[in-house]
Amino acid sequence: MQDEQPPAGPDVTGETVPDWWPHAAEFPQWHVWRGVCGLVYGRRPRTSPPVVVRAKDAADLRDQISRVERKRA
């Protein structure tokens, strides 16, 4: 999830593409990763105080990031 480009090539399956990729273009300034406990985290670099959100899946994380972005606007 933290790579900037999705995997490509003949070996790519639905399982190798992170579930965050459909939302990555909406929030290019966010870094997203999956934690060891299975939660998905998002961080917006260069913010003070640091902005970090977490969710159970990519769709929920997208909603939380949207809320943060609306508050910042």
Residue pairs with C-beta under 8 A, 6 or more apart in sequence:
1 18
1 20
1 32
1 33
1 34
1 40
2 31
2 32
2 33
3 18
6 12
6 17
6 18
6 21
7 16
7 17
18 34
18 58
19 40
19 57
19 58
20 32
20 40
20 58
20 61
22 58
23 58
23 61
23 62
24 32
26 62
27 42
27 62
27 65
27 69
29 44
29 45
30 42
30 43
30 44
30 65
31 42
31 43
31 44
31 45
32 40
32 41
32 42
32 43
32 61
33 40
33 41
34 40
34 41
35 41
35 54
38 56
39 54
39 55
39 56
40 54
40 55
40 56
40 57
40 58
40 60
40 61
41 52
41 53
41 54
41 61
42 52
42 53
42 54
42 55
42 61
42 64
42 65
43 50
43 51
43 52
44 51
44 52
44 68
51 68
53 61
53 64
53 65
53 68
54 61
54 64
55 61
55 63
55 64
